Amino acid sequence: MAGFRALAEQVRNPRLVAAQRRTALRKCLERFAPYGHRATWHHLCTRAGIATQDRDPDPERLVAALAELEEARTLWLAYEEEFAARRRKEKHDGIRQPGALDEWHRRTWGGCDIVPCESPQRHPAARLAVVLRRMIVAMETGLPRRDCPVCGGTRFVWLPESVDAAAPGPACRQCGVLAPLSVLTHEALSTAGRVHGAGAFAAA
């Protein structure tokens, strides 16, 4: 099975037809998809100007989408290295009890669903690397907040388990990100829990 780098080279390979290069980019998302596979694909296509169902997209747009994905992956790999080094030091110092950051990192290991979204079509508009950096900073700070760590929105709604949602939890009504429970204050979580109904996002 080809790894991320080998697939990325296929996306850039001018000797392959556009359909093959598109397939390689889709397979890259099986190795790294910050919003989940479908939402990350929708995000990349939207930003690069590719129709999600286009089987013969402009190769230059595919490469542009790949560049954004690689930028985010480089950031995430660096974070994972720093995290591993910190945990080694903590264990050496006798700190064995995992915290909220450790639980988040365990859940996001491998780079998929790092920042799950309300649905495949609802996600932040900023570059993936920007969103990841904001979430990492919020988690490492360790201080619960009333606003969304990605966009600063202050309105949340609790999403139940569903086919589209990556997991139940508080979703930002502004950008659609499901925030980790540990990053929000009790007040923000309580407010999110009181908002229900299929039309909760209609006025966002």
N, C-alpha and C positions, 0 to 999 in steps of 0.2 A: 504494500500500500504506500503510495507516494506521500511524502511529508509536505508541510506547508511550503517550504522553500522550493521544492521541485515543482509543485503545482503553480507557484508564483512565476516560475520561469516559463511554464507553459502559457500562462496568461500573456506574457511579454513576447512570446515566440512568434515572429511575423510569418513563419512558414506554416503555421497552423491556421485553419479557417476560423472565422469569428465564432462559430458555434462551438468549436472545440475549446477555444480560449474562454468562452462564457462558462462552459462546463467546468473547466479548471478553477475558475473563480468561485463557482458554487461549491466545489469540493474544498476550497480553502476555508470555507465557513464551517466545514465539519471539524476543522482543527482549531479555529478561533472565530468566535461569534459573540461579541460582547453583549448584544441585545437578545441573543438567541438566533437561531439560523434564519427564520423567516423575517423577523424584524430587522436584523442586520442587513439582509439582502435588500429589503425594501428601502432601508436608509441609504445604502450605497448607490442603488439605482436612482433614487430621488436626487441625491447630490450630484451624481455624474451625468444626469440627464438621459438615463436608460429606461425604457419601458420594461417593467418587471417580467413580462412574458415575451419580450423580443428575443427571438432565437438567433438573430443575425445582427447583433449590435455593433456600433462603431468601435473598432479595436482600441482607438485612443481613449474612448470613454471607459472601456474595461480597465485599461492601464491606470487611469485616473482613480477609479474605484479601488483598485488594488493598492495604489499608493496610500490612500487614506487608511485602508485596513492594515497595511504594514506599519504605518506610523503608530497606530494604536497598539499593535502587537509588540512592537519594540518597547513602548512605554510599559506595557503589562509585564513583559519578560524581565525588565529591569526591576520592577516592583517585586516580582516573585523572588528574584535573587536577593534583594534587600530584606524581604520578609524572612526568607530561610536563614539568612545570616543572623538576623535579630533573634529568631527562635533558638538557634544554636547557642547564642550567648546567654539567653534567658535560662535555658536548661542547664548550662554550665554553672550559672549563678544560683541554681536551685529553684527557679521560678517555673513550676510545672503546670499550674492551673491555667488552662486556656481562657482567653477573654473573648469579647464580642468580635474583635478584629480577627482572631484566630478562627472563629466559627464562620465568619464571612469568607475568609480566605479558603477554608476547607470546602465551602459550598461552591466557590467560583474557581476551584482548581482546574487548570486546563484551558481557561479562557472562554468558557461558554456560559451565557446567562450571568455575566458579571453585573450588568445593569439591566435586569429584566424590565420589560415595558408592558403597558396596559393591553396592547394588542400589536400584531405585526405591522399595522399601518399607523400606529401612534407611538412616536418616539421623539427624542430631542432633535432639533435641527442643526445643532453645532457639530463640529467634527468629532469623530469617535474618540480621538486622543484627548480632546478638551473635556469631554464628558467623563472619561475614565480618570483623568487627573483630578477633577473636582470630587469625584466619589472617593478616590483614594485618600485625598486630603481630609475629607470629612470623616472617614473611618479612622484614620490615624490620629486625628485630633481627639476623638473619643468623647466629645461633648455633645449631648443631645441638643437638637435645635428645633425651632418651630417651622423653619422653611426648608424647601427642597434643596438638597446639596448640589443639584445639577443646575437648576434654573432660578432658584430663589423664590419660587411660588410658595404661597402659604395656605393653599386649599388642597386638601387631600380627601380621597374617598376610599373606603375599604372595599377591595375587590375580593369576592368569594372565588373559590376554585371554579374554573371553567375550561372549555376547550382552548380558547385563545390565550388566556392569561397564563404566564409562566408559573405563577404561584399566587396563593392568596396573600393579601397585604395592602398597605397604604399606598395608593397611587397618586402622584401629583396630577392635579387637574389641568395644570398648565403645559407640562411636557410629556406626561404619560409614564414617567419612570416609577417603578415600584421601589420605594426607599426601604433599606434595611430597618428593622424595628429599632435597633440600638441607636440609630442616628437621629431619631425623632423624640421629642419630649412627650411625656405622658399626656399633656394637653393636646398636642397635635394628633396623637393616636386616638384619644377619646373623641375628638371632633370627627376624625375620619370614620370611626366606628358608628357615628350617628347619621352618616350620609348613606342613603340606600337608593335603589331604583335604577332601572335601565337607562334613564335619561340623565344620570348624574353628570355625564361628560358633555351633554348637549350644550350647556352654557359655558363650557370652558373656553 
